[in-house]
Amino acid sequence: MAVIKGDDVLFLDMADCDQKIKSVSLIGKTFPLFTNAAGKVMKALESTESIEWLVNRKRSKTKDIFNQECLISELVEIRSNGGVAVDSGGLGEGIISVSVAVKDYAGHVIGAITMLGPSFRFLKERIEKEIIPSLIEGAALASEKFGYMPA
């Protein structure tokens, strides 16, 4: 589970797997907002103005935005495909992250559920058929706990 903290994504909690190759704990760690799936999905769905905000914002930390036009296109795509973000390499070399937003009772994005793993385990077919449906279900359950009722 991750939330936005300033210009960063803060990882609040993490469940580990029993595989031999796994990620180090990200609990309490922050990453620049647009370098990972969690930050991208939260910003893409935060409000209709968030993408315009990005276009007009003058950032002091530009190192995490390599190609602003590409990023804006990616955020628009995340918004149009139902709020699922997939990122490769933002949390480390060979790491894939997949995120879905968690919403509150008013429909505001309050966080994101993220699954991450090595690229050799997160093949495109597995992401589409197993990981995304599982994350959507988990985010719906978490959102329900915060009072969210889809229209």
Backbone as CSV, one residue per row, in Angstrom:
resi,resn,N_x,N_y,N_z,CA_x,CA_y,CA_z,C_x,C_y,C_z
1,MET,0.849,-1.176,0.000,0.000,0.000,0.000,0.888,1.229,0.000
2,ALA,0.571,2.165,-0.879,1.354,3.388,-1.013,0.429,4.597,-1.021
3,VAL,0.964,5.743,-0.588,0.236,7.006,-0.605,1.156,8.093,-1.153
4,ILE,0.546,9.218,-1.523,1.339,10.369,-1.963,1.752,11.158,-0.734
5,LYS,3.023,11.527,-0.695,3.551,12.389,0.371,4.395,13.460,-0.313
6,GLY,3.804,14.636,-0.477,4.493,15.710,-1.192,4.671,15.353,-2.657
7,ASP,5.919,15.345,-3.114,6.234,14.976,-4.499,6.709,13.535,-4.606
8,ASP,6.432,12.753,-3.582,6.912,11.377,-3.534,5.787,10.389,-3.277
9,VAL,6.113,9.124,-3.464,5.246,8.017,-3.089,5.863,7.385,-1.853
10,LEU,5.055,7.206,-0.818,5.502,6.595,0.430,4.856,5.222,0.550
11,PHE,5.671,4.187,0.719,5.141,2.838,0.893,4.845,2.611,2.374
12,LEU,3.569,2.342,2.694,3.119,2.197,4.078,3.217,0.776,4.609
13,ASP,2.907,-0.174,3.768,2.878,-1.565,4.219,3.231,-2.468,3.051
14,MET,3.675,-3.680,3.388,4.107,-4.606,2.346,3.948,-6.027,2.848
15,ALA,3.401,-6.881,2.028,3.323,-8.310,2.326,4.372,-9.005,1.477
16,ASP,5.154,-9.862,2.085,6.248,-10.528,1.386,5.787,-11.879,0.841
17,CYS,6.513,-12.389,-0.120,6.219,-13.696,-0.693,7.196,-14.729,-0.131
18,ASP,6.974,-15.973,-0.476,7.856,-17.033,0.026,8.879,-17.482,-1.024
19,GLN,9.023,-16.706,-2.086,9.984,-17.024,-3.144,11.404,-16.701,-2.683
20,LYS,12.380,-17.369,-3.275,13.776,-17.126,-2.914,14.262,-15.761,-3.392
21,ILE,13.800,-15.338,-4.550,14.170,-14.015,-5.067,13.011,-13.086,-4.789
22,LYS,13.278,-12.040,-3.987,12.234,-11.094,-3.623,12.814,-9.710,-3.455
23,SER,11.939,-8.750,-3.355,12.339,-7.356,-3.202,12.674,-7.062,-1.741
24,VAL,13.548,-6.111,-1.535,13.794,-5.642,-0.170,12.551,-4.904,0.298
25,SER,12.375,-4.771,1.578,11.207,-4.077,2.110,11.218,-2.612,1.695
26,LEU,10.068,-2.149,1.259,9.921,-0.751,0.866,9.174,0.054,1.923
27,ILE,8.786,-0.562,3.023,8.015,0.122,4.064,8.798,1.323,4.580
28,GLY,8.142,2.482,4.537,8.759,3.717,5.000,9.651,4.402,3.983
29,LYS,9.852,3.785,2.844,10.718,4.380,1.813,9.869,5.243,0.870
30,THR,10.503,6.271,0.342,9.840,7.138,-0.622,10.567,7.079,-1.954
31,PHE,9.788,7.295,-3.006,10.307,7.321,-4.373,9.656,8.499,-5.082
32,PRO,10.378,9.134,-6.005,9.764,10.237,-6.762,8.454,9.791,-7.412
33,LEU,7.502,10.669,-7.391,6.122,10.394,-7.783,5.948,9.675,-9.116
34,PHE,6.649,10.103,-10.139,6.395,9.570,-11.472,7.382,8.498,-11.907
35,THR,8.109,7.909,-10.967,9.061,6.864,-11.327,8.522,5.468,-11.080
36,ASN,7.253,5.348,-10.703,6.702,4.031,-10.382,5.202,4.002,-10.650
37,ALA,4.658,2.797,-10.725,3.250,2.619,-11.075,2.319,3.240,-10.033
38,ALA,2.655,3.155,-8.756,1.781,3.696,-7.707,1.601,5.203,-7.869
39,GLY,2.697,5.914,-8.036,2.609,7.362,-8.205,1.852,7.751,-9.458
40,LYS,2.098,7.017,-10.524,1.438,7.335,-11.794,-0.064,7.107,-11.714
41,VAL,-0.492,5.988,-11.122,-1.931,5.716,-11.068,-2.626,6.698,-10.132
42,MET,-1.989,7.053,-9.023,-2.621,7.995,-8.100,-2.755,9.378,-8.741
43,LYS,-1.726,9.845,-9.436,-1.795,11.157,-10.081,-2.741,11.147,-11.273
44,ALA,-2.752,10.059,-12.040,-3.621,9.985,-13.216,-5.092,10.049,-12.821
45,LEU,-5.444,9.469,-11.674,-6.845,9.398,-11.255,-7.218,10.408,-10.184
46,GLU,-6.239,11.128,-9.669,-6.472,12.050,-8.557,-7.579,13.054,-8.865
47,SER,-7.500,13.703,-10.009,-8.527,14.648,-10.428,-8.356,14.896,-11.920
48,THR,-9.343,15.495,-12.509,-9.229,15.783,-13.941,-8.184,16.848,-14.218
49,GLU,-7.846,17.631,-13.212,-6.864,18.694,-13.390,-5.433,18.228,-13.161
50,SER,-5.232,17.023,-12.655,-3.875,16.608,-12.281,-2.924,16.533,-13.470
51,ILE,-3.426,16.145,-14.619,-2.557,16.078,-15.798,-2.240,17.491,-16.281
52,GLU,-3.235,18.389,-16.238,-2.982,19.785,-16.577,-1.994,20.396,-15.588
53,TRP,-2.105,20.020,-14.332,-1.178,20.483,-13.289,0.245,20.110,-13.663
54,LEU,0.408,18.891,-14.141,1.739,18.430,-14.515,2.286,19.239,-15.691
55,VAL,1.442,19.522,-16.654,1.874,20.269,-17.832,2.346,21.668,-17.426
56,ASN,1.634,22.300,-16.515,1.915,23.686,-16.152,2.876,23.850,-14.984
57,ARG,3.174,22.796,-14.292,3.979,22.886,-13.072,5.457,23.083,-13.389
58,LYS,6.058,23.973,-12.682,7.507,24.156,-12.778,8.101,23.384,-11.618
59,ARG,8.852,22.344,-11.937,9.400,21.467,-10.901,10.846,21.809,-10.595
60,SER,11.156,21.750,-9.315,12.551,21.921,-8.922,13.298,20.602,-9.064
61,LYS,12.551,19.507,-8.929,13.167,18.176,-9.085,12.731,17.599,-10.421
62,THR,13.464,17.866,-11.471,13.074,17.388,-12.798,13.696,16.053,-13.135
63,LYS,14.567,15.530,-12.293,15.268,14.289,-12.618,14.331,13.092,-12.778
64,ASP,13.137,13.131,-12.130,12.240,11.994,-12.232,11.282,12.090,-13.415
65,ILE,11.322,13.176,-14.156,10.496,13.307,-15.352,11.434,13.428,-16.548
66,PHE,11.658,12.322,-17.224,12.609,12.311,-18.327,11.995,12.883,-19.596
67,ASN,10.784,12.518,-19.894,10.111,12.978,-21.090,8.683,13.334,-20.698
68,GLN,8.437,14.627,-20.505,7.153,15.079,-19.988,5.999,14.697,-20.908
69,GLU,6.180,14.813,-22.213,5.103,14.462,-23.141,4.765,12.979,-23.057
70,CYS,5.783,12.139,-22.939,5.573,10.699,-22.808,4.830,10.394,-21.509
71,LEU,5.214,11.069,-20.427,4.562,10.864,-19.139,3.096,11.280,-19.193
72,ILE,2.823,12.428,-19.785,1.438,12.893,-19.895,0.611,11.895,-20.692
73,SER,1.167,11.393,-21.782,0.485,10.374,-22.584,0.204,9.120,-21.756
74,GLU,1.193,8.723,-20.947,1.026,7.543,-20.093,-0.070,7.767,-19.047
75,LEU,-0.130,8.951,-18.456,-1.168,9.247,-17.460,-2.557,9.246,-18.089
76,VAL,-2.668,9.795,-19.292,-3.951,9.786,-20.009,-4.366,8.341,-20.299
77,GLU,-3.411,7.504,-20.694,-3.710,6.098,-20.970,-4.156,5.367,-19.704
78,ILE,-3.491,5.624,-18.586,-3.871,5.005,-17.305,-5.304,5.386,-16.964
79,ARG,-5.631,6.651,-17.125,-6.980,7.136,-16.819,-8.019,6.474,-17.729
80,SER,-7.683,6.308,-19.011,-8.652,5.759,-19.961,-8.786,4.242,-19.869
81,ASN,-7.777,3.542,-19.345,-7.877,2.075,-19.294,-8.381,1.555,-17.952
82,GLY,-9.032,2.411,-17.197,-9.650,1.947,-15.958,-8.782,2.099,-14.727
83,GLY,-7.686,2.789,-14.837,-6.882,3.067,-13.649,-5.923,1.978,-13.238
84,VAL,-5.267,1.373,-14.201,-4.226,0.377,-13.917,-2.923,0.910,-14.496
85,ALA,-1.878,0.911,-13.667,-0.565,1.364,-14.131,0.441,0.230,-14.030
86,VAL,1.279,0.112,-15.045,2.364,-0.870,-15.063,3.644,-0.099,-15.340
87,ASP,4.669,-0.343,-14.519,5.937,0.357,-14.689,7.083,-0.642,-14.637
88,SER,8.065,-0.403,-15.461,9.239,-1.270,-15.499,10.485,-0.470,-15.159
89,GLY,11.174,-0.867,-14.102,12.448,-0.257,-13.749,12.397,0.941,-12.831
90,GLY,11.235,1.486,-12.544,11.141,2.668,-11.694,11.539,2.429,-10.246
91,LEU,11.337,1.222,-9.769,11.697,0.890,-8.385,13.008,0.119,-8.303
92,GLY,13.647,-0.049,-9.425,14.926,-0.746,-9.472,15.056,-1.534,-10.760
93,GLU,16.273,-1.790,-11.155,16.522,-2.516,-12.394,15.917,-3.919,-12.327
94,GLY,15.151,-4.261,-13.365,14.537,-5.580,-13.442,13.281,-5.741,-12.603
95,ILE,12.790,-4.642,-12.007,11.586,-4.700,-11.173,10.402,-4.135,-11.955
96,ILE,9.310,-4.894,-11.959,8.057,-4.451,-12.571,7.100,-4.143,-11.423
97,SER,6.394,-3.023,-11.509,5.355,-2.726,-10.525,4.031,-2.507,-11.246
98,VAL,2.968,-3.017,-10.634,1.618,-2.891,-11.175,0.764,-2.313,-10.050
99,SER,0.000,-1.253,-10.333,-0.765,-0.565,-9.290,-2.191,-0.266,-9.714
100,VAL,-3.062,-0.259,-8.696,-4.461,0.124,-8.857,-4.801,1.055,-7.692
101,ALA,-5.570,2.095,-7.957,-5.898,3.097,-6.950,-6.916,2.598,-5.931
102,VAL,-6.803,3.119,-4.711,-7.772,2.908,-3.635,-8.470,4.246,-3.427
103,LYS,-9.805,4.222,-3.325,-10.593,5.449,-3.209,-11.353,5.496,-1.891
104,ASP,-11.723,6.717,-1.472,-12.491,6.887,-0.245,-13.975,7.052,-0.564
105,TYR,-14.761,7.351,0.462,-16.210,7.470,0.336,-16.651,8.517,-0.692
106,ALA,-15.823,9.527,-0.925,-16.162,10.585,-1.883,-15.618,10.301,-3.279
107,GLY,-14.951,9.164,-3.447,-14.382,8.813,-4.742,-13.000,9.394,-4.980
108,HIS,-12.407,10.000,-3.951,-11.055,10.555,-4.081,-10.016,9.455,-3.918
109,VAL,-8.968,9.528,-4.694,-7.873,8.571,-4.605,-7.095,8.857,-3.320
110,ILE,-6.957,7.839,-2.477,-6.240,8.011,-1.207,-4.976,7.163,-1.125
111,GLY,-4.791,6.291,-2.092,-3.609,5.437,-2.091,-3.643,4.490,-3.272
112,ALA,-2.707,3.549,-3.265,-2.646,2.556,-4.336,-2.141,1.235,-3.780
113,ILE,-2.738,0.168,-4.258,-2.230,-1.167,-3.971,-1.290,-1.515,-5.116
114,THR,-0.112,-1.960,-4.761,0.920,-2.238,-5.755,1.476,-3.634,-5.571
115,MET,1.675,-4.322,-6.670,2.373,-5.602,-6.641,3.646,-5.411,-7.445
116,LEU,4.751,-5.855,-6.886,6.004,-5.725,-7.616,6.782,-7.024,-7.551
117,GLY,7.593,-7.208,-8.575,8.398,-8.414,-8.653,9.387,-8.339,-9.792
118,PRO,10.230,-9.362,-9.879,11.230,-9.376,-10.953,10.559,-9.577,-12.316
119,SER,11.160,-8.982,-13.326,10.571,-9.013,-14.667,10.413,-10.433,-15.210
120,PHE,11.258,-11.381,-14.781,11.112,-12.740,-15.296,9.876,-13.440,-14.729
121,ARG,9.296,-12.932,-13.643,8.043,-13.472,-13.105,6.830,-12.693,-13.588
122,PHE,7.021,-11.451,-13.938,5.918,-10.589,-14.331,5.861,-10.473,-15.852
123,LEU,5.568,-11.579,-16.481,5.415,-11.596,-17.934,4.081,-10.954,-18.306
124,LYS,3.999,-10.402,-19.510,2.821,-9.649,-19.945,1.527,-10.436,-19.748
125,GLU,1.515,-11.695,-20.156,0.299,-12.505,-20.034,-0.111,-12.683,-18.568
126,ARG,0.848,-12.906,-17.701,0.552,-13.071,-16.266,0.039,-11.767,-15.663
127,ILE,0.640,-10.663,-16.063,0.180,-9.357,-15.575,-1.280,-9.154,-15.950
128,GLU,-1.613,-9.417,-17.224,-2.967,-9.173,-17.715,-4.002,-10.148,-17.156
129,LYS,-3.641,-11.429,-17.027,-4.628,-12.442,-16.648,-4.705,-12.734,-15.153
130,GLU,-3.636,-12.492,-14.412,-3.630,-12.819,-12.985,-3.468,-11.591,-12.093
131,ILE,-2.424,-10.816,-12.346,-2.044,-9.753,-11.422,-3.043,-8.597,-11.446
132,ILE,-3.378,-8.086,-12.628,-4.308,-6.960,-12.703,-5.680,-7.321,-12.127
133,PRO,-6.294,-8.459,-12.506,-7.584,-8.790,-11.898,-7.512,-8.918,-10.373
134,SER,-6.434,-9.487,-9.860,-6.265,-9.628,-8.418,-6.143,-8.266,-7.738
135,LEU,-5.369,-7.365,-8.338,-5.214,-6.026,-7.769,-6.516,-5.229,-7.823
136,ILE,-7.254,-5.359,-8.905,-8.537,-4.657,-9.019,-9.479,-5.129,-7.920
137,GLU,-9.514,-6.431,-7.693,-10.360,-6.976,-6.634,-9.909,-6.479,-5.259
138,GLY,-8.604,-6.494,-5.018,-8.073,-6.033,-3.735,-8.328,-4.552,-3.499
139,ALA,-8.151,-3.739,-4.543,-8.396,-2.302,-4.419,-9.876,-2.018,-4.187
140,ALA,-10.749,-2.803,-4.811,-12.189,-2.632,-4.601,-12.554,-2.941,-3.147
141,LEU,-11.975,-3.997,-2.598,-12.236,-4.341,-1.191,-11.706,-3.272,-0.246
142,ALA,-10.494,-2.789,-0.502,-9.922,-1.733,0.335,-10.743,-0.449,0.217
143,SER,-11.132,-0.090,-0.992,-11.931,1.111,-1.206,-13.264,1.016,-0.491
144,GLU,-13.858,-0.160,-0.509,-15.126,-0.390,0.181,-14.976,-0.131,1.682
145,LYS,-13.842,-0.522,2.244,-13.579,-0.292,3.674,-13.513,1.204,3.993
146,PHE,-13.123,2.006,2.986,-13.077,3.455,3.167,-14.383,4.119,2.743
147,GLY,-15.414,3.310,2.463,-16.736,3.827,2.156,-17.031,4.083,0.691
148,TYR,-16.117,3.684,-0.192,-16.332,3.932,-1.617,-17.403,3.007,-2.169
149,MET,-18.337,3.599,-2.909,-19.389,2.840,-3.581,-19.362,3.242,-5.048
150,PRO,-18.924,2.324,-5.937,-18.880,2.691,-7.365,-20.265,3.031,-7.900
151,ALA,-20.296,3.944,-8.862,-21.577,4.402,-9.433,-22.221,3.350,-10.282
